[in-house]
Amino acid sequence: MKKVTVVCMLIMSSLTVLHAQWSLTPEAGITAINRAGNDDWTAGWKLGVGLEYEFNNRFSLKSGLHYSQRGYSYNYLMPFYFSDPAMEYGSLDYVYSHGDMNRHFLQIPLMAKFSFDLTKDARFNFAAGPYIGFCINESWGYGTWVLGEEPQNPNPYHGYYGNYGYGGYGGYGSYYYSSNNNNRKTFDWGLSFSMGVEVKNWVMNLGYELDLGKEYRWDSMNPKYHTFSLSVGYKFKLGK
């Protein structure tokens, strides 16, 4: 499926039609990211340059190069019974676990775009198509803290010392650290959808991306991330 998607994108990107209009659209915006199966949403941002090839005033193909983020975090608090048979000692303590992952991608979409006039200077559009992406950087950290006999969230200054990537001891000596995982895949792909309004040369888009690529080598192909975005850009028309 991944190979078919890439081949289709290359074929579509090679199409040329006389009297078509090229344009470039630098854009930037914010994102809301949710990992499938996780209740939390993470805020992020995206920026890039869109490239559009207009066949007529109703239909065009758009692509470009965009930076985007993927990632998630988890937190949970649970009771745990600690015991030492040799010392005839046991206690019920609470354990707090936290982890987070942040991955940075360069994405290349290829979307079919349909536009309709609203007024003389304003147009509505919607677009859909696949995208491919490549991870250029990532960070991952996790840790566990023993908090004592009362349930509570650890103070970040007490729970561990140091900054992300350095690690630190906290609670009763547990450890927080970061790592790189070679089992994570660097190639990503999925589906993109957007709708927006163009007023003269100004562009505002509301987008949605469904990430379908394998995050780990042993993953199956299924939805991984849901990403909503709101971006603003300015279109520069390049001519035929």
C-alpha positions in Angstrom: 0.0 0.0 0.0 2.8 2.4 0.8 4.5 1.8 -2.6 1.2 2.3 -4.4 0.7 5.6 -2.7 4.2 6.9 -3.6 3.8 5.8 -7.2 0.4 7.5 -7.5 1.8 10.7 -6.1 4.7 10.7 -8.5 2.4 10.1 -11.5 0.0 12.9 -10.5 2.9 15.3 -9.8 4.2 14.7 -13.3 1.0 15.9 -15.0 1.3 19.2 -17.0 -1.4 21.1 -18.8 -1.0 24.2 -21.0 -2.3 27.5 -19.7 -2.1 26.4 -16.1 -1.3 28.8 -13.2 1.4 28.2 -10.7 1.5 29.7 -7.2 3.5 29.5 -4.0 1.9 30.0 -0.5 4.0 30.4 2.6 1.9 29.5 5.6 2.0 28.9 9.3 -0.4 27.7 11.9 -1.2 25.7 15.0 -2.1 22.0 15.5 -4.0 19.8 17.9 -2.6 16.2 17.9 -4.2 13.1 19.4 -2.7 9.6 19.4 -5.2 6.9 18.7 -6.2 5.3 22.1 -5.0 8.3 24.1 -7.5 10.8 25.6 -5.1 13.7 25.6 -4.6 16.3 22.9 -1.2 17.9 22.4 -0.7 21.4 21.0 1.8 22.0 18.2 2.6 24.1 15.2 3.2 23.7 11.6 4.8 25.8 8.9 5.8 25.4 5.3 5.3 26.4 1.7 2.5 25.2 -0.5 2.9 24.7 -4.2 -0.3 24.8 -6.4 -0.9 24.0 -10.0 -4.2 25.4 -11.2 -5.8 23.7 -14.2 -8.8 26.1 -14.3 -10.6 28.3 -11.8 -12.4 25.2 -10.3 -9.7 22.5 -10.1 -6.0 22.4 -9.1 -3.4 20.1 -7.6 -1.5 21.3 -4.6 1.6 20.0 -2.9 4.5 21.6 -1.0 6.9 21.0 1.9 5.7 21.3 5.5 7.1 20.8 8.9 4.8 19.1 11.4 5.0 17.3 14.8 3.8 14.0 16.1 3.9 12.8 19.7 2.1 12.1 22.9 2.5 11.8 26.7 1.0 9.7 29.4 0.6 10.0 33.1 -0.8 7.5 35.6 -0.9 7.1 39.4 -1.3 3.6 41.0 -0.9 1.9 44.4 1.9 -0.5 44.8 2.8 -2.8 47.7 6.6 -2.8 48.5 7.9 -5.6 50.8 11.2 -7.0 52.1 10.7 -10.6 53.5 14.2 -10.6 55.1 13.3 -7.5 57.1 9.7 -8.4 57.6 8.7 -5.1 56.2 6.0 -4.0 53.8 4.2 -0.8 52.9 1.6 0.4 50.5 3.0 3.3 48.5 1.9 5.2 45.4 3.8 5.1 42.1 3.6 7.9 39.5 4.7 7.2 35.9 5.2 9.7 33.2 6.4 9.5 29.6 6.5 11.7 26.5 7.5 11.4 22.9 8.0 14.2 20.4 8.8 13.5 16.7 9.5 16.1 14.0 8.5 15.5 10.4 8.9 17.0 6.9 5.8 16.2 4.9 4.9 16.3 1.2 1.2 16.2 0.4 -0.5 15.8 -2.9 -4.1 16.9 -2.9 -6.8 17.5 -5.4 -8.4 20.9 -4.7 -11.8 22.2 -5.8 -12.7 25.9 -5.6 -15.9 27.9 -5.8 -16.5 31.6 -6.0 -18.2 33.2 -3.0 -17.8 36.9 -4.0 -15.7 38.7 -6.5 -12.6 38.6 -4.2 -13.4 35.5 -2.0 -13.4 31.8 -2.8 -14.2 28.6 -0.8 -12.2 25.4 -1.4 -11.8 21.9 -0.2 -9.0 19.4 -0.9 -8.1 15.8 -0.2 -5.2 13.5 -1.0 -2.3 11.4 0.4 0.9 12.7 2.0 4.3 11.2 2.8 6.6 12.3 5.5 10.1 11.7 6.9 11.1 12.0 10.5 14.1 14.4 10.9 14.4 14.4 14.7 12.8 12.8 17.8 13.0 12.7 21.6 11.6 10.2 24.1 11.7 10.1 27.8 10.0 8.3 30.6 10.3 7.6 34.3 8.7 6.3 37.5 8.5 8.0 41.0 7.7 6.3 44.3 5.7 9.0 46.1 5.0 7.6 49.6 1.8 6.6 51.4 -0.4 9.4 50.1 -1.5 9.8 46.4 -0.1 13.0 44.9 1.5 14.3 41.8 5.3 14.9 42.1 6.6 18.4 42.2 8.8 18.7 39.1 11.6 20.2 41.1 11.4 17.4 43.7 10.6 14.6 41.4 13.8 14.8 39.4 16.7 17.1 38.9 18.2 18.2 35.6 16.5 19.0 32.3 15.0 16.7 29.6 17.7 14.6 28.1 19.9 14.6 31.2 17.7 12.6 33.6 17.6 12.9 37.4 16.7 11.1 40.6 13.4 11.7 42.4 11.0 10.3 45.0 12.8 7.4 46.6 15.6 7.1 44.0 13.7 6.4 40.8 15.2 7.6 37.5 13.9 9.7 34.6 15.8 9.5 31.3 15.6 10.0 27.6 16.5 7.7 24.8 16.5 7.1 21.1 14.7 4.0 19.8 16.0 2.5 16.6 12.9 0.4 16.2 10.8 3.5 15.3 10.2 4.0 11.6 11.3 7.2 9.9 8.9 7.0 7.0 5.4 8.2 7.5 2.3 8.4 5.3 -1.4 9.1 5.6 -4.4 11.1 4.3 -4.9 14.9 4.3 -8.1 16.8 4.1 -8.6 20.6 4.2 -11.2 23.3 3.6 -10.5 27.0 3.5 -11.2 30.5 2.2 -9.2 32.7 0.0 -9.7 36.4 0.1 -7.7 38.0 -2.7 -4.2 36.6 -1.9 -4.8 35.7 1.7 -5.5 32.1 2.5 -6.9 30.5 5.7 -7.2 26.7 5.9 -8.7 24.2 8.4 -7.0 20.8 7.9 -7.2 17.3 9.2 -4.6 14.5 8.8 -5.0 10.8 9.5 -1.6 9.2 10.1 -1.6 5.5 8.8 2.1 4.7 8.7 3.9 2.2 10.9 5.4 4.0 14.0 7.5 0.9 15.0 8.9 -1.9 12.9 6.5 -4.4 14.3 3.4 -2.1 13.9 0.5 -2.9 11.7 -1.0 -0.4 9.2 -3.8 1.4 11.1 -4.7 4.9 12.3 -1.9 6.3 14.6 -2.5 10.0 14.9 -5.4 12.5 14.3 -4.1 16.0 13.6 -6.3 19.2 13.2 -4.6 22.4 12.0 -5.5 26.0 11.5 -3.1 27.9 9.2 -2.9 31.3 7.5 -0.8 32.1 4.4 -0.3 34.4 1.5 -0.5 33.3 -2.1 2.1 34.5 -4.7 1.0 33.8 -8.2 3.9 32.9 -10.5 2.3 32.9 -13.9 1.8 30.2 -16.5 
